[in-house]
Amino acid sequence: MRRKEIILFMTFGRGIKLDASDDGDKHLAKKLYSTINKIYPNKVVFFASNISKQTIPYIEVI
């Protein structure tokens, strides 16, 4: 039996603190990855601001 196609549409943001450090980005990336790992989608589509998009490379490394 073939697995169903699952696409995860994920919104996220870093909040109002604009001077967030790399540690903050890495922590957020770990939490986002945990969610992605539980759902185990075939594809993930992120909706984020330009500032929040800096977190995505950390997710790809995990």
Residue pairs with C-beta under 8 A, 6 or more apart in sequence:
3 42
5 42
6 39
6 40
6 41
6 42
6 43
7 41
7 42
7 43
7 44
7 45
8 36
8 39
8 41
8 43
8 44
8 45
9 45
9 47
10 32
10 35
10 36
10 44
10 45
10 46
10 47
11 46
11 47
11 48
12 28
12 32
12 46
12 47
12 48
12 52
12 55
13 48
13 49
13 52
14 20
14 24
14 25
14 28
14 51
14 52
14 55
17 24
18 51
25 54
25 55
25 58
26 58
28 55
28 58
29 55
29 56
29 58
29 59
29 61
29 62
30 62
32 55
32 59
33 59
33 62
36 44
36 59
46 53
46 56
48 55
48 56
